Amino acid sequence: MKGTILTFLLFILLTFVLFSCSEKSEDELVISDDYMATLLMERAEKDFNLKNDPHSPFNRDPDAKYDKLKYFDPDTNYIFKSILYSYE
């Protein structure tokens, strides 16, 4: 069930990313509210899984304490376009 939910969330995220791409110059790039909400959701999901997943290294050792991951703030300087080529 958990894998199904994660697969569904990943599908929604990829759909959002594919349809939200637009032709903007680098000067016009801004971080939208939808992007931030998705990013924050992904980060919370990672923290939850690292803390609660039975296969997490933090659950193998009873003395290990998990603290949230520390992230950099989103920066439009690291948003860029790329061309993907099919290789067969």
Backbone as a printed PyTorch tensor [residue, N CA C, xyz], in Angstrom:
tensor([[[  0.8290,  -1.2020,   0.0000],
         [  0.0000,   0.0000,   0.0000],
         [  0.8640,   1.2540,   0.0000]],

        [[  1.9240,   1.2570,   0.8440],
         [  2.7950,   2.4290,   0.9410],
         [  3.4980,   2.6760,  -0.3970]],

        [[  3.9350,   1.5870,  -1.0500],
         [  4.5830,   1.7210,  -2.3560],
         [  3.6380,   2.2830,  -3.3950]],

        [[  2.3750,   1.8950,  -3.3220],
         [  1.3700,   2.4000,  -4.2550],
         [  1.1720,   3.8990,  -4.0600]],

        [[  1.1250,   4.3260,  -2.8270],
         [  0.9390,   5.7570,  -2.5380],
         [  2.1430,   6.5480,  -3.0290]],

        [[  3.3510,   6.0370,  -2.7700],
         [  4.5520,   6.7330,  -3.2280],
         [  4.6100,   6.7850,  -4.7530]],

        [[  4.2160,   5.6950,  -5.4080],
         [  4.1820,   5.6760,  -6.8690],
         [  3.1890,   6.7020,  -7.3920]],

        [[  2.0290,   6.7800,  -6.7580],
         [  1.0220,   7.7520,  -7.1750],
         [  1.5340,   9.1740,  -6.9910]],

        [[  2.1650,   9.4630,  -5.8380],
         [  2.7010,  10.7980,  -5.5960],
         [  3.7960,  11.1430,  -6.6050]],

        [[  4.6290,  10.1730,  -6.9270],
         [  5.6760,  10.3960,  -7.9190],
         [  5.0650,  10.6920,  -9.2860]],

        [[  4.0130,   9.9430,  -9.6460],
         [  3.3300,  10.1760, -10.9160],
         [  2.7500,  11.5910, -10.9680]],

        [[  2.0960,  12.0200,  -9.8990],
         [  1.5190,  13.3670,  -9.8390],
         [  2.6190,  14.4170,  -9.9660]],

        [[  3.7160,  14.2010,  -9.2550],
         [  4.8370,  15.1460,  -9.2990],
         [  5.4090,  15.2440, -10.7120]],

        [[  5.6580,  14.1000, -11.3550],
         [  6.2170,  14.1190, -12.7070],
         [  5.2570,  14.7730, -13.6920]],

        [[  3.9720,  14.4850, -13.5450],
         [  2.9700,  15.1170, -14.4120],
         [  3.0020,  16.6280, -14.2280]],

        [[  3.0710,  17.0610, -12.9890],
         [  3.1300,  18.4940, -12.6940],
         [  4.3630,  19.1250, -13.3330]],

        [[  5.5050,  18.4940, -13.1820],
         [  6.7540,  19.0350, -13.7150],
         [  6.7060,  19.1060, -15.2360]],

        [[  6.2160,  18.0500, -15.8770],
         [  6.1770,  18.0310, -17.3370],
         [  5.2520,  19.1040, -17.9030]],

        [[  4.1220,  19.3270, -17.2590],
         [  3.1730,  20.2970, -17.7800],
         [  3.4320,  21.7200, -17.3150]],

        [[  4.2970,  21.8890, -16.3520],
         [  4.5570,  23.2480, -15.8710],
         [  5.7760,  23.8840, -16.5310]],

        [[  6.4950,  23.1230, -17.3420],
         [  7.6570,  23.6870, -18.0280],
         [  7.1820,  24.6990, -19.0620]],

        [[  7.8340,  25.8120, -19.1340],
         [  7.4630,  26.8240, -20.1000],
         [  8.7210,  27.4800, -20.6460]],

        [[  8.5490,  28.2080, -21.7070],
         [  9.6620,  28.9080, -22.3380],
         [  9.8440,  30.2690, -21.6630]],

        [[ 10.7850,  30.3530, -20.7550],
         [ 11.0870,  31.6220, -20.0970],
         [ 12.5780,  31.8660, -20.2030]],

        [[ 12.9180,  33.1070, -20.2790],
         [ 14.3360,  33.4130, -20.2670],
         [ 14.8500,  33.2620, -18.8420]],

        [[ 16.1490,  33.1610, -18.7070],
         [ 16.7360,  32.9750, -17.3840],
         [ 16.4380,  34.1560, -16.4650]],

        [[ 16.2650,  35.3480, -17.0490],
         [ 15.9710,  36.5200, -16.2380],
         [ 14.5620,  36.4780, -15.6450]],

        [[ 13.6600,  35.7040, -16.2780],
         [ 12.2670,  35.6720, -15.8520],
         [ 11.9670,  34.5320, -14.8880]],

        [[ 12.9390,  33.7010, -14.5920],
         [ 12.6690,  32.5460, -13.7560],
         [ 12.3140,  32.9640, -12.3370]],

        [[ 11.2000,  32.4290, -11.8680],
         [ 10.7710,  32.6360, -10.4890],
         [ 10.3350,  31.2860,  -9.9420]],

        [[ 10.3700,  31.1610,  -8.6520],
         [  9.9310,  29.9250,  -8.0210],
         [  8.4600,  30.0900,  -7.6680]],

        [[  7.6060,  29.2910,  -8.3080],
         [  6.1670,  29.4180,  -8.1060],
         [  5.7470,  28.7890,  -6.7790]],

        [[  4.5490,  29.1400,  -6.3530],
         [  4.0000,  28.5790,  -5.1230],
         [  3.7850,  27.0750,  -5.2620]],

        [[  3.3590,  26.6310,  -6.4630],
         [  3.1520,  25.1970,  -6.6890],
         [  4.4750,  24.4380,  -6.5800]],

        [[  5.5290,  25.0070,  -7.1500],
         [  6.8430,  24.3790,  -7.0740],
         [  7.2980,  24.2720,  -5.6210]],

        [[  7.1240,  25.3430,  -4.8660],
         [  7.5330,  25.3360,  -3.4640],
         [  6.7280,  24.3240,  -2.6610]],

        [[  5.4240,  24.2430,  -2.9110],
         [  4.5840,  23.2830,  -2.1930],
         [  5.0320,  21.8550,  -2.4970]],

        [[  5.3150,  21.5810,  -3.7660],
         [  5.7740,  20.2540,  -4.1570],
         [  7.1260,  19.9470,  -3.5360]],

        [[  8.0150,  20.9020,  -3.5670],
         [  9.3410,  20.7130,  -2.9950],
         [  9.2630,  20.4430,  -1.4960]],

        [[  8.4620,  21.2100,  -0.7830],
         [  8.3050,  21.0110,   0.6520],
         [  7.6660,  19.6620,   0.9630]],

        [[  6.7210,  19.2300,   0.1190],
         [  6.0940,  17.9260,   0.3040],
         [  7.1240,  16.8030,   0.1190]],

        [[  7.9600,  16.9200,  -0.9040],
         [  9.0010,  15.9140,  -1.1400],
         [  9.9710,  15.8450,   0.0360]],

        [[ 10.3570,  16.9940,   0.5470],
         [ 11.3010,  17.0320,   1.6690],
         [ 10.6900,  16.4220,   2.9220]],

        [[  9.4110,  16.7110,   3.1840],
         [  8.7390,  16.1330,   4.3520],
         [  8.6060,  14.6210,   4.2080]],

        [[  8.3380,  14.1640,   2.9900],
         [  8.2250,  12.7310,   2.7250],
         [  9.5680,  12.0280,   2.9590]],

        [[ 10.6580,  12.6380,   2.5180],
         [ 11.9830,  12.0600,   2.7580],
         [ 12.2710,  11.9660,   4.2500]],

        [[ 11.9730,  13.0240,   4.9890],
         [ 12.1980,  13.0150,   6.4310],
         [ 11.3650,  11.9260,   7.1100]],

        [[ 10.1070,  11.8090,   6.7090],
         [  9.2280,  10.8010,   7.2830],
         [  9.7790,   9.4040,   7.0280]],

        [[ 10.1850,   9.1390,   5.7810],
         [ 10.6900,   7.8080,   5.4370],
         [ 11.9980,   7.4950,   6.1480]],

        [[ 12.8940,   8.4550,   6.2360],
         [ 14.1560,   8.1990,   6.9320],
         [ 13.9320,   7.9280,   8.4180]],

        [[ 12.9380,   8.5490,   8.9930],
         [ 12.6740,   8.3690,  10.4130],
         [ 11.8590,   7.1090,  10.6980]],

        [[ 10.9110,   6.7570,   9.8280],
         [  9.9360,   5.7110,  10.1520],
         [ 10.0470,   4.4200,   9.3460]],

        [[ 10.7260,   4.4270,   8.2270],
         [ 10.8100,   3.2210,   7.4070],
         [ 11.5600,   2.1270,   8.1670]],

        [[ 11.0470,   0.9010,   8.1570],
         [ 11.7270,  -0.1780,   8.8820],
         [ 13.1320,  -0.4770,   8.3510]],

        [[ 13.4050,  -0.1310,   7.1120],
         [ 14.7210,  -0.3830,   6.5160],
         [ 15.6630,   0.8120,   6.6390]],

        [[ 15.2070,   1.8640,   7.2800],
         [ 16.0410,   3.0450,   7.4700],
         [ 17.2040,   2.7170,   8.4030]],

        [[ 18.3830,   3.2260,   8.1120],
         [ 19.5190,   2.9790,   9.0070],
         [ 19.2840,   3.5250,  10.4120]],

        [[ 18.3960,   4.4820,  10.5560],
         [ 18.1130,   5.0440,  11.8730],
         [ 17.2600,   4.1080,  12.7190]],

        [[ 16.6190,   3.1260,  12.0940],
         [ 15.8250,   2.1520,  12.8440],
         [ 16.6050,   0.8780,  13.1430]],

        [[ 17.7790,   0.7230,  12.5740],
         [ 18.6110,  -0.4560,  12.8530],
         [ 19.3420,  -0.3280,  14.1790]],

        [[ 19.7430,   0.8700,  14.5010],
         [ 20.5050,   1.1170,  15.7230],
         [ 19.6260,   1.9140,  16.6910]],

        [[ 19.2970,   1.3290,  17.8480],
         [ 18.4130,   2.0420,  18.7890],
         [ 19.0320,   3.3210,  19.3540]],

        [[ 20.3530,   3.4380,  19.2920],
         [ 21.0040,   4.6440,  19.8090],
         [ 21.0530,   5.7730,  18.7860]],

        [[ 20.7650,   5.4590,  17.5210],
         [ 20.8140,   6.4840,  16.4710],
         [ 19.5750,   7.3710,  16.5680]],

        [[ 19.8010,   8.6640,  16.5290],
         [ 18.7020,   9.6210,  16.5850],
         [ 18.6340,  10.3410,  15.2400]],

        [[ 17.4390,  10.3930,  14.6790],
         [ 17.2710,  11.0630,  13.3920],
         [ 16.8540,  12.5070,  13.6180]],

        [[ 17.5320,  13.4240,  12.9120],
         [ 17.1520,  14.8230,  12.8840],
         [ 16.8450,  15.1400,  11.4250]],

        [[ 15.9800,  16.0800,  11.1870],
         [ 15.5900,  16.3970,   9.8040],
         [ 16.8060,  16.7120,   8.9430]],

        [[ 16.6660,  16.4250,   7.6500],
         [ 17.7110,  16.7850,   6.7010],
         [ 17.7750,  18.3020,   6.5880]],

        [[ 18.9520,  18.7940,   6.3530],
         [ 19.1420,  20.2460,   6.2040],
         [ 19.2900,  20.5480,   4.7100]],

        [[ 18.4440,  21.4140,   4.2080],
         [ 18.4160,  21.7410,   2.7840],
         [ 18.8320,  23.1890,   2.5560]],

        [[ 19.3460,  23.4410,   1.3580],
         [ 19.5660,  24.8140,   0.9210],
         [ 18.2300,  25.3890,   0.4740]],

        [[ 18.1020,  26.7010,   0.5230],
         [ 16.9150,  27.3490,  -0.0110],
         [ 16.9060,  27.1880,  -1.5270]],

        [[ 15.7130,  27.0830,  -2.1390],
         [ 15.6430,  27.0000,  -3.5970],
         [ 16.2720,  28.2360,  -4.2390]],

        [[ 16.9920,  28.0300,  -5.3360],
         [ 17.7050,  29.1150,  -6.0070],
         [ 17.5120,  28.9760,  -7.5100]],

        [[ 16.9770,  30.0140,  -8.1460],
         [ 16.7220,  29.9530,  -9.5890],
         [ 18.0100,  29.8600, -10.4090]],

        [[ 19.1550,  30.1130,  -9.8100],
         [ 20.4170,  29.9640, -10.5420],
         [ 20.7110,  28.5170, -10.9060]],

        [[ 20.0280,  27.5840, -10.2380],
         [ 20.2570,  26.1690, -10.4950],
         [ 19.1230,  25.5260, -11.2860]],

        [[ 18.2630,  26.3400, -11.8710],
         [ 17.2190,  25.8400, -12.7580],
         [ 17.6990,  26.0700, -14.1800]],

        [[ 17.7460,  25.0050, -14.9670],
         [ 18.2620,  25.1260, -16.3240],
         [ 17.5410,  24.1520, -17.2400]],

        [[ 17.6910,  24.3650, -18.5160],
         [ 17.1000,  23.4970, -19.5270],
         [ 18.1360,  22.4840, -19.9760]],

        [[ 17.6470,  21.3240, -20.3360],
         [ 18.5340,  20.2670, -20.7910],
         [ 17.8600,  19.5390, -21.9400]],

        [[ 18.6590,  18.9590, -22.7900],
         [ 18.1580,  18.1570, -23.8970],
         [ 18.4860,  16.6990, -23.6070]],

        [[ 17.4730,  15.8460, -23.6710],
         [ 17.6810,  14.4230, -23.4500],
         [ 17.6880,  13.7100, -24.7970]],

        [[ 18.6570,  12.8590, -24.9800],
         [ 18.7690,  12.0800, -26.1980],
         [ 18.4870,  10.6230, -25.8940]],

        [[ 17.7310,   9.9790, -26.7660],
         [ 17.4330,   8.5660, -26.6130],
         [ 18.6350,   7.7520, -27.0770]],

        [[ 18.9980,   6.7830, -26.3010],
         [ 20.1190,   5.9050, -26.6590],
         [ 19.5970,   4.4890, -26.7180]],

        [[ 19.8170,   3.8410, -27.8330],
         [ 19.3320,   2.4580, -27.9850],
         [ 20.4510,   1.5210, -28.3120]]])
